[in-house]
Amino acid sequence: MSRLARATIHLDALRHNMAMARAAASDGRTMAVLKANAYGHGLLPVAHALSDLTDAFAVSCLEEALPLREAGLEQRIVLLEGFFDADEIGVFAARRLDAVIHLPWQIEALAAAAPSQPIDCWLKVDTGMGRLGFSPDEADAAVEGLRALPAVGELRWMTHLARADEPDASATATQVETLEQALATDAVSDDQTSIANSAGTLHWPMARAGWIRPGIMLYGASPFADAAIHDRLQPAMTLEARLVSVKTLPAGHGVGYGARFVCPEAMPVGVVSMGYGDGYPRHAPDGTPVVVNGRRTALIGKVSMDMLAVDLRPVPDARVGDPVVLWGADPLATEVAGYCGTISYELFCRLTPRVQRVYRQGDG
Ligand SMILES: *Cc1c(COP(=O)(O)O)cnc(C)c1O
C-alpha cells in the first residue's frame, strides 16, 4: 500500500455547478474563473470539462491563459489584471486574449503599441472594492481614450463586488448603482458589462446582468460563511487520505508536536497520510471535522508535514488502510475552513503538487 494523499475531482459536479451558474445569468453570458490552477482543481481538465458550457474563461496572467489556447480552447479568455507590462500586448493580440484595463498607463501602452490585431478590452471600474480600477468619475475619460485607439477592439465594462457574500449588506446594491450611473454616459447594453462573482450570481439578481464571473461556486463551495446557502452546489473535490497507523494511547499521553492534545482517557488514535506538506492547514485546531470510514470524527494534535492525527473513539473498528476524507461532500471544505479561520478558496489553492489529482466522470 503506497501513501495516499489524493484529490478526486468530480467532473460531473463541475458541470452541474457551471450549468447552475449559467441558468442564473440573466443574459446567459458566463466567464468561468480558472485562476490559480482552477482554484487548485487543475487548469486544463477543468477547462475541458466546462468548455461547452461557458462563453469565456477568466485567468490572472499569461502563464494561465496560454496553456488554454495551446490546448485548443477557442473561447474568449479574459485576463483579470490585463497586461502587467507593455511587452505582453503583442501576445494578447496574437493569442486573442482580452485585457482588463485598470490604470492609465495601460491605455498609454495601447496607444503606443501596434498590435497585429485589435485587443478586446474590459474597462475596470472601482465601484467600492478599493482594489483595481478607475474611479467612477475617471471612467468616461478612460472610455473615450480607449475608443479612440486602433489597438482596441470591442470595449466592455467590469466591476468587482466587495461584500456580495454578506447577504444583508447594502454595499452590493450601491456598487451596482454606481456602475449603472457610470455607464449612463456610454452607450452600452447589458451584455457589455460584467459584475457578479459567485456570491453575486447566487444571491444578487441585480448583479446578474451581462457576463457573470463564477469562481468558487463552480468548484461546489459556497462563497457564504453559512454553508446552508449552497445546498444545490455539488462539491467538485474530495480530498482523501488513509490511516497509516492505529494505536491505543493511555490516558495522559500527548499526541503530536507540543502535545497540544492530551488523551483524556485510554483511546484509539489514528494517524492519517495528510499534512501541511500536502497543503492541509497546519493551524487546524483540535476538533476540526474529519470523516473516517464514512463516520465523522475530529482532528487532534498539531498537523505535521506528512501526517495528522484523528480521534478514533467514534470509529472503534477503524484499521490501517481505511479511507479518510478531509473535505468533500462531508465535511464540506467551507466547514473545515471555518474551523481554520480561513475560506474554502484558500484551502483549495494551497494544495501542493504532491497531492495527486484524479479526475472522475460519473459516480465514484
Ligand atoms: C476571483 C474573481 C472572481 C471569482 O470570484 P468567486 O468569489 O470565486 O466567484 C470574479 N471576478 C474577479 C475579478 C476575480 O478576481
The ligand as an SDF file (V2000), in Angstrom:
LIG
                    3D

 15 15  0  0  0  0  0  0  0  0999 V2000
  -11.5990   35.5590   -8.4660 C   0  0  0  0  0  0  0  0  0  0  0  0
  -12.5020   36.5180   -9.1300 C   0  0  0  0  0  0  0  0  0  0  0  0
  -13.8340   36.1810   -9.4160 C   0  0  0  0  0  0  0  0  0  0  0  0
  -14.4780   34.9080   -8.9210 C   0  0  0  0  0  0  0  0  0  0  0  0
  -14.8320   35.0730   -7.5580 O   0  0  0  0  0  0  0  0  0  0  0  0
  -15.6000   33.9140   -6.7530 P   0  0  0  0  0  0  0  0  0  0  0  0
  -15.8840   34.5180   -5.4360 O   0  0  0  0  0  0  0  0  0  0  0  0
  -14.6520   32.7720   -6.6660 O   0  0  0  0  0  0  0  0  0  0  0  0
  -16.7930   33.5760   -7.5380 O   0  0  0  0  0  0  0  0  0  0  0  0
  -14.5830   37.0690  -10.1580 C   0  0  0  0  0  0  0  0  0  0  0  0
  -14.0580   38.2540  -10.5660 N   0  0  0  0  0  0  0  0  0  0  0  0
  -12.7960   38.6260  -10.2830 C   0  0  0  0  0  0  0  0  0  0  0  0
  -12.2920   39.9450  -10.7520 C   0  0  0  0  0  0  0  0  0  0  0  0
  -11.9770   37.7840   -9.5380 C   0  0  0  0  0  0  0  0  0  0  0  0
  -10.7370   38.1600   -9.2410 O   0  0  0  0  0  0  0  0  0  0  0  0
  1  2  1  0
  2  3  1  0
  2 14  2  0
  3  4  1  0
  3 10  2  0
  4  5  1  0
  5  6  1  0
  6  7  2  0
  6  8  1  0
  6  9  1  0
 10 11  1  0
 11 12  2  0
 12 13  1  0
 12 14  1  0
 14 15  1  0
M  END
$$$$
